[in-house]
């Protein structure tokens, strides 16, 4: 069974209670704060709520240093929205770490680092992602990971500029953003700030409302008006996916679902909406089912009407195992198991429309598309991002049949 221990330590301690008081309390000083100042934040126990192995030290070179060996430290009395956050950080070998912001209990936006000797060229060095239901969604947002001039040994200077739905990240004095995020999808426009371990932090400064001209509005979503993306999905309730050991893969995998086991009463189905980019983010909707040493599964369905018998080619991205039925017959099945040779799809086991493709046989009239999908990662021992993306080659001679429009638990609009 595969394990990914270097991810697990950080993700398991990602969340805890949130405190939200006055914005001025961010810096911990009694005097008034000018909104456009870059204000130093004291790295002392009075300013931080520690969760885990956290200590406050004094380095003659760096002055006060916050050391997070395990867990996180949350800045007290914080309700940060837009502005600039700068800090120095020192990593512990190649163990991942990061910062979460606009944190609301178990939901946040996150920037995290995968420090390595080849960070200057590795597109996995830094990444943005949302988090929900205590689940670390790195594998759903591969478009927001890239290389950066990270020093594996010694200190690194990090600057985050947050403005509405956008974020620019500058690493070690880079003039251009090392990472530019056009659409933050964590779900909240403000919230707490947490520094995660294992790492050391120094010289933290925050400037509310200093955004360097970065627009508030999200970048254009090319998928929003693209009728090729399959939407109008209905979802069943999640269920434990039966599994067995695959002798060839040496991995616990889901047992092929039977179409007749799909729930039939309409009352058991819920409409769900897409995230930007055409992504059906199941973790956002059903991540509370992704717990314990069990694989979580769910049924999805939609309807496509065709004006004549035809075949449509479909590109599909997913995590982790998928079965697609058309009018009750299996049309496609595959696996995207991270780190498993022969079952991990490009790019790197992450969700992308390059994961796979198949032909969708449509008959004249109404066609039901049903999907069984699970979140199988390491046989259910770990839970990460869970989702689906499906795009038709074209919409000639067909139309998607929309049902009830989902009142989405999707990202807040800015």
N, C-alpha and C positions, 0 to 999 in steps of 0.2 A: 504494500500500500504506500502511495506517495505521500510525503508530508512536506510542508513549506514552512519550517520553523521560524525563519527570519521574518516572515510576514506576521506570524501569529502573535508574537509578543506585543507588538505595537497595537495591533487591532483589538486584542482582547481587553485593553485598558483604555479604550478610546473615549469612553463616555462617563458621565456622572451628573450630579445636580447642577443647575444653572442659576446664577444670581444675576438679577438685572436691576440696577439702580440708576442713578444719574450719570450721564456721560462724563461729566467733569470729574467723577471719582476715579476715572481710569488712572490718573497719575498719582493719586494719593496725597496731594498737597492741599492745604486749606485755602490758599489764595486762588482767585479766579484764573481760568486758563483761557488763553487766546486760541481760537479755533485753528488758526493757521500756523501755529508754532509746532515744531518737532520736539515733543516733550519727552525727556528721559523718564523711564519707568524704573522704580527701585526694585532690584532683585533681592528682596528681603522677605522673611516669613510673614510680615505684616501685610504685604501686598498680594500674597498668593495663597491659594487653597491647594494643598498638596494631596495627590491621590496616588499612592504607591511609594516607591523608593526615591525620595526627592530630598536634596540637601542644598543649603545656601552657603557658599564659600566666598573667600576673598582672595583673588589672584592679583598680586602687585601690578602685573602687566595689564590685566583686564578689569581691575577693580572688582565689583561684585559679580559673582558667577552663580547662575542657577544650574545645578546638576540634576538631571532627571535620568536615573539609572533604569527605572522601570515605572511605567504609568505616565502621569502627566501632572502639570501644574497649571491651574486656571487662575487668570488674573481676576482678582476680586472686584465686585461692584462694576462690572463691565457691560456695556451695551454698545458695542462698536459697529458702525455701519460702513461709511465711506471714508477713505483717507489713506494714509501711508503708514505702514508698519515696517520698521527696520530693526535688524538684530544681527549679532554675530553668533555663529554656531560652530561647534566642533563635534564631529561624528565619532562614533565608536566602531572603528573598523569599517566593514561594509554592511553593518546592520541598519535597517531602514528606520526613519524617524520623520517627524514633520510637525506642522502647525495646523490646528483647526480654528476656524473663525466663523462668525455668525452662528455660533453653536447654540442649539436649543435641545437640551437633554440628549436624546439619541440621534439627532439630525444636525448636519453641519456641512460646510464647505471645507475642503482640506487641500493643503499643498504638502506633498511628502517627497522625501529624497531617498534614492537608492544609491548611496555613495559607492564608487568603485574606481579603480585605477584608470579605467577607460571612459570616464564620464564625459570627457571632451568630445567623444564620438558616439557614445552609446545613447540611443534614443530612449532608453529606459531610465535615465539618470534622475529626472525630476518629473512629477506628474501632478495634475489637478484631478480631483474627483469629488463627487458628493458622497455623503454617508447617510444612511437611514437605517433605523431599527438595529443599531449596533453593528451593521454590516459594512464592510470596507469594499467599495465598488470599483476597485482599480481595473478590473477586467472588462468593464462596460465602456470605458472612456479612454481608449488607446489613442484617440486623436489629440488628447491633451497630455502627451508625454513627449519628452525630447531630451537632447543632450544639453549640458551646461558646464561651464568652467569650474567645476567643483574640485577643491583640494581634499584629497582623501586624508592627508595628515595636516594638522594645523587648523586655523580658524577660517571660516568663510563668512562673507558679508551678504546678507539676504535683504532685499527690499521688495515689499509687496505694495502695489498701488491698486486699491479697490474703488470702483466707481459703479454703483448700480449693479448691472448684470455683467460687468467686465472686470478683468484682473490682468495686470502686467506684473511679471516677476523678473527682477534684475539680480543677477548673481555675480558677486565679486567685482562690482563696479562696471559691468557691461553697459555700454551706451544704449544699445537696443535691447528690448525685452528678451530674456532667455526663454521665457514662456509667455505667450499671450493667449488669454482665455476670452473668447467672444461671448460666451453664455454660461454664467454661473448658475447651477441648477440645484443648489443645496436646499432651497425652499424658503429661506428667510432673508430679509434685507438687513438685519442686524442681529447681534447676539454676543456671546462670550468669546474669549480668546483662550486657547490652550496650547501650551508647548509640551510636546511629547518626547519620550525617551526611546532609546538611549541616546542622549546628547547633552552637551553643555551649552549654555546660552549666556551672552553678555551684551552690554550696550544696547538694550532694547529701548526703542523710541517709537512714539506714536504721534501722528499728526492728523487729527480728525479733519475731514473735508479737504485735505490737500491731495488732489487727484491728478495733477500734472496735465490737465486738459483731456483726460480720458473720458469718453462719452458715457452717459448713464445707460443708454439703450443697448439692448443685446444686439449682437451681430445678426445679419440677415440669415434666417434659417432656410436654406435651400430646399429642405424637405417639406416645408410647411404647405406649400401650394403645389407640390409634385404629386399628381394623382396616381403615380405608379406605386407609391408606398401603400401597403395594405394597412388599413386602420379599421375603426369600428369593431374592435375586438370585444368579445364577452369572455369573462373568466369564471371558471368554477372555483369552489373553495380549494385551497391547497390540501394535499394529502401526503402521507408518508409513502414514498416510492419503494415498492418491493425491489430487492436487489440480490445479486449473487456474485460470486467471485468469477471474473473472466480469466480463464487459464492463460490465454494468449497475452493479454495486457497486464496480468497480475494486478488487477484493480477491481474493486467492487463496483459493479455497473448495474444500471436499472434493468429490470426484466421488461421485455417488450410489452407495452400496454395493449389491451384488447379494446377495439373500438366500442364494442357493446358495453364496456364498463363506464363510458362517458356519461355523466349525469344528464338526465333528460328533462326534469321539471324546470320550466323557465325561472322559477323563483330561486333556483340554486345558482343562477348566473348573474354576474355583475359587469356592467360596461366599464371599460378602463380606457384612458386616453394615452396618447403618445407623448413622450418627452421630445424636446427639440432634436432634430436630426433623424426623426422617424423611428426613434427607439421606444420600444415597449419595455419600460424598466419595471420588471416584476418585483425587484427588491423594494422600490419605492412604495408599491402597493401591498406587497405580501411578505416583506422581509421579516415580519414577526413570526412567520412560520419557519424561518431558516434558523432553527435552533437545535441543539442536541446532536447526538451521533446518529443522525438519520438523514437520508436524502429527501429533500422536499420536491414534490411534483405538483403539476397543475394542468388542467385542460383549458384550451383557448378555442374559440370558434368565431367564424365570420361567414359572410355570404357574398358570392360574386355571381352576378347575372350575365349570361352571354347571349348574344343575338344569333349565334350559330355554334355548332360543334367546332371546337378548336383546341389548340395546345398553346399555353403561354409559358415562356421560360421565366424562371423566378430566381433571383439572388436572395440568399438568406444568411443572416448572421445570428448566432445564438450562443448561450452558455447554459448547460453543458451537454445534455443529451436531448435529442429531438426526434419526434415521429410525426409526420404530416399525413393526414387522411383527406382524400377528396371524395365526397359522396360515399363515405364509409370504407373506401379502399386505400390501403397504404400506398402513398406515392413517393415518400422519401423518408429516410431515417439516417442518422449519423451521430457522431460524438465529437465534442470539442473539449477534451480533457487536458487541462493545463499540465505540461511537463510529462505527458505520457506519449512515448514514441509510438507513432502509428495512429494516434487518436487526438493529437493536438493540432488544431488548424492555425494557419497563418491569419493574422500576424501574432505569433507568440502565444496562442491559446486565448486571445482576447476576442471580444465580439466585434465582427466586421462583416459587411456584405460580401467580403471576399472569402468568408468561411466555407461557403458551398453554394451550389445551384442545382436546380432540377426542373423538369417539365411538369406543368400543371395541366392535366387533361380536364377540359371543361366541356360539358354538354350544353346544348341549347336550353336556356331557361335558368332556373336557380341552381346554384352549386354551393354545397356546404364545404368549407375548409375548416378542418379541425386539427389542432396541434396538441400533442402531449409533450411537455418539456419539464426537465428536472434541473436541479442546481448541483448535480453530483461533482464534488471536489474532494478528492481523497476519500472516496467512499462515504461521504457524509460527516467526516471528522472535522471538516472546516467548512465555513460558508462565506462566500464572497458574492460578487455581483451576479444577478440572475436576470436574463432578459432575452428579447427577440427583436429582430428587424427583418422585414420582408418587403421586397420591391419587385414588381412586375417589369418585364422587358418593355411593355407598352400597354396602353389601355384601349387599343383598337377593338371595337366590337364587344366591349364588356363595360360593366359598371359595378362599383362596390355598393352593396346595399347597407345603408346605415340604419342602425336602430336607435335606441336611447343614447343621447350624447352624454358621455361621462362628465360628471362634475369633478374634474380631475384633482387628485392630490398631487398635482404637478407643480413645478417651480412657480413661485410668486412672480408676477410681472412687475417690472420696474418702470 
